[in-house]
């Protein structure tokens, strides 16, 4: 699976679960975030970047905004268990 397809699918998964995750806990907690949660949150954030076609801009957006997507990443990873 190509990287762009992975980012797109992760973003779609984050969109599907983000409203329920945001309602559960409004403030993202970054202190106890696992490596898997951080990586998945960065992937979801990259998929939600304003200009997904530019990998460099998507990466910068993900670096800046990944804490906003921690709860969505936790919801997706928790659903897999």
C-alpha positions in Angstrom: 0.0 0.0 0.0 1.5 3.4 -0.9 2.1 6.0 1.7 -0.5 8.4 0.3 -3.1 5.7 0.4 -2.2 5.0 4.1 -2.4 8.6 5.0 -5.8 8.9 3.2 -7.2 5.9 5.0 -5.9 7.0 8.4 -7.4 10.4 7.9 -10.8 8.9 7.0 -10.6 6.7 10.1 -9.8 9.8 12.2 -12.7 11.7 10.7 -15.1 8.8 11.4 -14.1 8.6 15.1 -13.0 12.2 15.8 -16.4 13.5 16.9 -16.9 10.8 19.5 -13.3 11.0 20.7 -13.6 14.8 21.0 -16.8 14.5 23.0 -15.1 12.0 25.4 -12.2 14.3 26.3 -12.0 17.9 25.0 -8.4 18.5 25.9 -5.7 16.3 24.4 -3.4 14.7 26.9 0.1 14.5 25.4 2.1 13.5 28.5 1.0 9.8 28.5 0.9 9.3 24.8 2.4 6.0 23.5 4.6 5.9 20.5 1.9 4.1 18.5 -0.7 6.8 19.4 1.7 9.6 18.5 2.6 8.1 15.1 -1.0 7.4 14.3 -2.0 10.9 15.4 0.7 12.4 13.1 -0.6 10.3 10.2 -4.2 11.5 10.8 -3.0 15.1 11.1 -1.0 14.8 7.9 -4.1 13.5 6.1 -6.0 16.6 7.4 -3.4 19.1 6.2 -4.7 21.9 4.0 -2.5 20.9 1.1 -2.1 17.1 1.2 -0.5 17.1 -2.3 2.7 18.7 -0.9 4.4 16.1 1.4 6.6 18.8 3.1 3.6 20.9 4.0 1.6 17.9 5.2 4.6 16.9 7.4 4.9 20.4 8.9 1.2 20.5 9.6 1.4 17.1 11.3 4.3 18.2 13.4 2.4 21.2 14.6 -1.1 19.7 15.1 -0.6 16.0 16.1 -1.6 16.6 19.7 -5.1 17.6 18.5 -5.6 14.1 17.0 -4.4 12.0 19.9 -7.9 11.2 21.1 -8.9 10.1 17.6 -5.8 7.9 17.3 -6.6 6.3 20.7 -10.2 5.7 19.6 -9.0 4.0 16.4 -6.3 1.9 18.1 -8.7 1.0 20.9 -11.3 -0.2 18.4 -8.8 -2.6 16.9 -8.2 -4.4 20.2 
